[in-house]
Amino acid sequence: MLDADPALSGAIWYSCAAEPTHVALGRLSVAADFDLKGVKDCPVTGAKLPLVIYSHGRGGFFGQQHDTAEALADAGFIVAAINHPGDTVGDPSRRDTLSV
């Protein structure tokens, strides 16, 4: 999970041999429990893996399509999902000032 500061947060999914467990989101959690599962700091295997950037859309959050991210990771992709600062379910502060 990426939690640099309130302006930049998200997650990166990639294939991992270890057994995934529930990931506590802490201050990045949202009202619904999406039951994100993963392994923190699992070693990356392979090289030159394809990258998918996931954009959650207006008013969403980086983990809302975790099932798709997990399926892509299981297929060998790296998936990066970053919250949109000021336009997430937890921070709508810029929602009406951003272009659609």
C-alpha positions in Angstrom: 0.0 0.0 0.0 1.2 3.5 -0.9 0.6 6.1 1.8 3.1 8.9 1.2 0.8 11.7 2.5 -2.9 12.6 2.2 -2.3 13.8 -1.4 -0.9 10.5 -2.7 -2.2 7.1 -1.6 -3.0 3.9 -3.3 -1.9 0.3 -3.8 0.2 -1.8 -6.2 -0.8 -5.4 -7.0 1.5 -8.0 -8.5 1.9 -11.8 -8.4 3.0 -13.2 -5.1 3.6 -16.8 -4.0 2.7 -16.1 -0.3 -0.8 -16.5 1.1 -2.7 -13.2 1.0 -4.4 -12.0 4.2 -6.6 -9.1 5.0 -4.9 -5.7 4.6 -5.8 -3.1 7.2 -6.2 0.3 5.4 -6.0 2.4 8.5 -6.7 6.1 7.7 -7.2 5.1 4.0 -10.2 3.0 4.8 -13.6 3.9 3.4 -17.1 3.3 4.9 -17.5 -0.1 3.1 -15.2 -3.0 4.0 -13.8 -4.1 0.6 -11.8 -6.9 2.3 -8.6 -6.1 0.5 -6.2 -9.0 0.7 -2.5 -9.0 0.0 1.0 -9.5 1.2 3.0 -6.5 2.3 6.4 -6.2 0.6 6.2 -9.5 -1.2 9.3 -10.0 -3.4 8.6 -9.3 -7.1 9.6 -12.1 -9.4 10.2 -11.6 -13.1 11.4 -8.7 -15.1 9.9 -6.2 -17.6 6.4 -7.1 -16.3 3.5 -5.2 -18.0 2.0 -2.3 -16.1 -1.7 -1.4 -15.8 -2.6 2.0 -14.3 -6.1 1.9 -12.7 -8.1 5.2 -12.4 -11.0 4.8 -10.0 -13.1 7.5 -11.6 -15.0 10.4 -10.0 -15.6 10.0 -6.3 -14.1 6.5 -6.0 -11.1 5.1 -4.2 -8.1 3.0 -5.3 -9.4 -0.3 -3.9 -12.9 -0.4 -5.3 -12.0 -2.7 -8.2 -9.5 -4.8 -6.3 -11.0 -8.0 -7.7 -10.0 -6.9 -11.2 -6.5 -5.8 -10.0 -6.1 -9.1 -8.3 -7.0 -11.0 -11.4 -4.6 -9.0 -13.5 -1.8 -9.5 -11.0 -2.5 -13.2 -11.0 -2.1 -13.1 -14.8 1.4 -11.5 -14.5 0.6 -7.8 -14.6 1.6 -5.1 -12.2 -1.4 -3.0 -11.3 -1.0 0.5 -9.8 -4.1 2.3 -8.4 -3.7 5.8 -7.0 -6.4 7.9 -5.3 -7.3 11.2 -7.1 -6.4 13.9 -4.6 -9.5 16.0 -3.8 -11.8 13.6 -5.8 -12.3 10.4 -3.7 -15.0 9.0 -1.6 -13.1 10.2 1.5 -12.0 13.6 0.1 -14.4 15.4 -2.2 -12.7 18.8 -1.5 -11.9 19.5 -5.2 -14.6 17.4 -6.9 -16.5 20.4 -8.3 -13.4 22.3 -9.4 -11.8 19.5 -11.4 -12.6 19.1 -15.1 -14.6 16.0 -15.8 
